[in-house]
Each structure stands twice: as C-alpha cells, then as structure tokens.
Amino acid sequence: MLQIHRETKGLTVPRHHILSLIFLLCNGLMITAEARDNLSVRIEDGTEITISRYAAKGERLLIWLPGEAGLQTGEFTAAERLAARGYEVWLADLFESRFLPVVPSSLDRIPAADVAGLIRHGQQQGKTVYLVSSGRGILPLLRGAHLWQRRHPGDHTLGGAILLSPKFFIETPDPGQAAKLLPIVSQTNLPLFILQPKLSPWFWKLDRTIPALQSSGSDVFVRYLPAVRDRFYFRPDASSKEQALAQRLPELISQAVRLLAKLPEKSRRVAELDGQAPLIAEGKKARLLKPYEGDPTPPELRLLSLDGKRLDLRDYRGRVVLVNFWASWCPPCVHEMPSMQRLANKLAGQPFTILAVNMAEEAATIRAFLQTKVRVDFPILLDSDGSALKRWGVFAFPTSYVIDKQGLIRYALFGAVEWDTPEMLKKFRSLLNE
C-alpha cells in the first residue's frame, strides 16, 4: 500500500487573476484558490518520491516525469495551466528521490517500480493516468509503464503517454557506426502521442522509431512542430516562434490526451523484459576527428548549391574534401563555421574544398543567415528532403567527414570543433601531401 505524506504550501494567485481577485473581494465575495501541494509518495521498496501536485477535479491525471535536464520551470508553468483546464498534474522528481545527479546516465538507474508505483497511486485517485516526459526521460517512463502493464493485465488505468522530443536511441554513435535503439522501444505496448519539433535530428529518425514502436502493438500518433527546436519550451535562446509555442504547450498536451482518450479499450499483452545492463554511457564523448571505421566509400552526394549549381562529390577526386552537415538553427553548427572558413583560408591555393550540406532549410533562410550571422565563401549544398542525410547515416548535427584525394572517407566526427587548430591543420596537410 502506498503511503502519502502531504505538505501544503501557501496559496498562490497567478498575476493575470489579480484584478479579478480585487474585484471579487471588493464585492464582499468569499473566494478560494487551489494551492500547489508537495506530496511524498512511498513506493513498495520504501523509497519516497517527491511530487509537486496541481490538483484539479477532472477525471484525468498527468504524471510528468523529468527528462535528462530535470524538471524545468516551463513544465511547472504548463502544469498550472493544465490544471486550470481540468487536468490534475503531478511532477515527480525521480532524480531527487533516488539521490541521483541530474545527468542522462542517471535515468537508466531509476527503477521501473518507481514509475509503476506512481501509476498505482494514480489508480487510487480513480482517474485515468497519462504519463508525460521528454528527451531521455522516456526510458524510465516506458520501463515503468511496461512493468505496470505486466502487473495489471486488463486494467485500463493507464491511458497512454505524451512524449516531447523523445530520444529512442542508446547514444549518438560515431559516424559510420550503427545506431542502436533502446531495447524497451520494441517491447512497448502503449498508446503514444509524440510531439516532435522539425528542427531536430530526431525528426529524421522517426521513419525508424515509429515502426519499432508499432512492432509490439503500440498505437503511435505524431504531431510535427514546425520552426521550433527540441526543448523549445525552456531554451534560454528560444526564438520568438519557440516562445509562442511554449505558451501553447498546455493546449498541445490537452489535444494529445483527448485523442488518446478516444482510442477503444483493448487488451494489450506485453512480453516480459529480459534483464538489461546499464545502457547510457557516463559523461560525454570527446569531440575528436578520428579515423573513420565504416565503409570508406562515401555515399552519393549530388545536390544543388545555394547559387544554383549542381555539385557532385565525385567531381572532387584528387582533392581533400571536408563534407559538413549543418543547419542554421543548430548552435554548435553556427559556432564552428567561422573556424571552417579560417581553415579554408589557411589552405588556400591547395587542392582542398569544403562542402557544407544544409539540412532542409529554405534557400531564403540560408541566405539571410549567411548575410547576418556567419559569412563564408565555400559552397553550401541544399539537402532539401533529407535524402543525403539518410544516405550518409547522419545522426547528429553537425557531423563532418574528411575525404582523401582517392575519394575515400578517412576521418569523421559528430559535434562542433575548432577546425583551424595546429592539430587539425597537421591532419589536413598530411592528406594533402599524400
């Protein structure tokens, strides 16, 4: 049996309600406001999970689990506004409850029983439960939902999950290496609604992840969010479009819940999970230009350039070529581009070329970016439909490949680097002298 410890904070009144509050008080009316509660939920192993609860009288409960960056202010704001729409929301701090640092690898260490225990308590409230998380937070979410389904076959308490910019892969692989899905992805049997920004590397992976989710019986719905990036509702560098969409996040989640609620109830059989070793590596990979370990023969790269010319990588045989996949909305891409121009300047007069492949942005957007943000004189290629990205197996932005004079891939890396350091120049000059 779950034990609940409740600590109630003082009443809070949103700023936009103050005038109404004054009006009602002046008219001698008694008013009340729901407070945000701090709850402590004790699960089966005695662990207490801290919950920030936004109470509501509706029949649906959203249990919001943290992503790799922990619970964010934008999520608390969305929870408050969802409660005003009639959805009760619990924000569960799974990191704090397990005394774990707020890093991606900690999410692999959160027991599935923690999430299953939260669902159990939600069941006791007599409400249909929907899980919410973002990014890497889907790992404990899907594992916990799976455990709940195994323990409660035929129970319809759990209505599904809403996933924001979900990351379904174990890690970002080195270029040339195969990307591996989290094992739970192909073992999930749960209605899912994905909110996927289009300005995201994960947008290009849905053609692989959706079939994997559906393979074990999940109903999967996707809403694409144009002109915004991952974490749009809590980015410190959020654009005006991202800020505007952040205001609409409660509406988007509400629409997702309503759609999931319309699905007919059905029996969802789930297989028992095998034991799983830790999946997420500790720390970040070093950003190094390393020897390429995949097939050295480069895929086709034949695209229109920004100035309307058809460029083909095969025509650059006899030259060293740096192929860089980038986007103007990707801060690391923008950061490294000046150093790419400096590299080109230092190797001027030698058989060296940079081909910068832009990821599906409009030509006008790219031109505006190059006129106002970063000025370069190397060719910009337009991968308008992402076909080159898929052929080259690009997993993260930026990703770069170095092609030698024989037309073979010799080095590669994902992530931004300074391209004109002495160490980099030494590598390029060695290739140029071959």
Protein Blocks (a to p, Z undefined) as FASTA:
>chain_A
ZZdddddddddddfklmmmmmmmmmnopacddddddddddddfkopacdddddddfbfbd
cdddddfkopafklmmmmmmmmmnopacddddfklmnopacdfklmmmpcfklmmmmmmm
mmmnopacddddehjllmmmmmmmmmmmmmmghiakbnbdcdehiafbfbdcdehiacdd
dfklmmcccdddddddfbbfklmmmmmmmmmmmmnopacdddddehiaehklmpfkbcfk
lmmmmmmmmmmmmmmmmmmmmpccdddddddddddddfbdghjddddddddfbdfbdcdd
ddddfkopacdfklmgoiacddddddfklmklmmmmmmmmmmmmmmgoiacddddddehi
afklmmmmmmmmpccfbdcdddfkommmmmnopabdcddddddfkopafbdcedjddfkb
fklmmmmmmmmmZZ
